[in-house]
Amino acid sequence: MLMGFTIPNTEYKTAKFIIEDSSKIEIFASTNVNTIDCFLQFESVSPKLDIVYTENGNTIKFKKAQLKMANSCFDCGNKMINKDLLKMLDTDNNPHIYLNLKEVSLNSYTQNSATALISITMAGVTREAPLDLEIDKDRQLRTKGCLSLNLKDFEIDPPKKAMGLVAVQNEITINLDLIMKPVSE
């Protein structure tokens, strides 16, 4: 019996990008009293992003596409909250948050949307999650997306203050707005 099959393109390509300072990564959390907004200070992050990828139709698979962010580069607008964030993320043992782009499936109906599969590592625990993206390709690559995560999935106990009267909720939101310019070699 003769069977037909196709061999996917496994030729890897490389690309280099510079992440613009106007990019934003924000972590939003809620307590039973108020909200907490923490912003990544991009001037403290290496702006270079080297990626290795392969394309197969509307799907791009990544072998290397990692954004490494020091926990200490997040500013929550208050020294006590910054300290609580660093403790919650187990910064002494796990000083970074990692975002790894695994795969992007481009929407065949619109040219400015895609679904990405990412892995995120916080407090030493890695989980995969889908992320819907808006893509703007005018002179640069801009990706925008919103990711909802449960802290318990990362084995993180939400902090409590004032003998438990103020407690961070389990659900956090990470908003991404990355603006990247390709760098020619």
Secondary structure, DSSP 8 states (H G I E B T S, - for coil): ------------EEEEEEE-TT-EEEEEEEESS-EEEEEE-GGGS--EEEEEEEEETTEEEEEE-EEEEEGGGEE-SSHHHHHHHHHHTTTTT--EEEEEEEEEEE-SS-TTEEEEEEEEEETTEEEEEEEEEEEE-SSSEEEEEEEEEEGGGGT----EETTTTEEEEEEEEEEEEEEEEE---
